[in-house]
Amino acid sequence: MPEESQGIVLASASPRRCELLEQVGIPFRIIPSSVDETLLADETAEDHAIRLSRDKALEVAGRQAVAGRWFIGSDTVVVRDNVVLGKPFDAAEARQMLTSLSGRSHRVISGYAVHDRDSGRTISAAVVTRVFFKKLTSREIEGYIATGEPFDKAGAYAIQGIGSFMVPRIEGSYTNVVGLPLCEVIAALEELAAIKLFDK
């Protein structure tokens, strides 16, 4: 495991991002960012996700009291008909979102950024996955809302949870839909010499 001053820091409190990094055995610490996540009027969903990912990584890296060398930032948005769907405020909004996604496809866009504090270099990009929903009945929508799962999820669903019953297929990265495009993040960590996979 890296020394704390040379370690990896995840600039997010998302339990899903934590679980994804843990499942591939990457050691890291969690220090959430305090970046404002408001969508700017002139930016696309991809630009928004990349900007927030970079801002999160750089904001935490800029705290002098925080030890670490490599900082990971990420942001995930759900987009339907060029409309960004955030986390629903209440059951009515969750119902509206799920009804609008029923029987059709939408995009999930995750930005990521890996910042190397020593070199000042940052690798960032966005990954897009197309997610297809089956046609949902009103009973399924109401039952899913009653589980409480939709309320802290962009687009009002979790593909890795109970919400998997709604998704017959995807095109693209699964981990991207969960909240962190692992393949791309691991490649960035390798390029910045933060990790070396399968090194004996």
C-alpha positions, 0 to 999 in steps of 0.5 A: 500500500502506498505511503499516505503522502504518495497515496490515492485520494478519491474526491467523492463520498459516493459509496458506489465509487468506493465499492468499484475501486475496492473491488479491483483492490486499489488502495485509496482514502476518501476526502469529499470535495466541496465543489458546486455542481450546478450545470452552467447554461452554456455547457453540454452534459459531457463538458459538465461531467468533465469540468466537475470531475476536474474541479473535484480532483483539483479542489481536494488536491489544492488543500495543503492539509490533505496528504496524497499525490493522486486525486480522482474526481468523477461526476455522473449525469443521466441525459434523456432528450438532451435534458440532464436528470438529477436526483429526484426531490420527491416521489412525484419527481421520481415517478416523472423521471421513471415514466419518461425513461420507460420503454426507451433508451437514454445516456449515462455520462460519467466524467473522470479526472486523475490529477498528479499533484507532483507533476501537475498533470491531469488526465480527464475525459467523459465516457458515455453508455446507452441504457435501455429500459423495458416498458414499465407498468405503473405497479412497477414504478410505484413499487420501485419508488416505495423501496426508496432506492431512487432518491439519491440516484441521478435519473431515479434508478440504480442499475447495480441495485433493485433497479436492475430489473428495468434494464434489459441491456446497455451499450458501453461500460457497465461501471460507467453507469454505476458511477465510475468508468473503471477501465479508463480510470485505471488506465489513467492511474497507470499512466500517471504511475499511481498503480502498476497492475499485477506487479510482483 
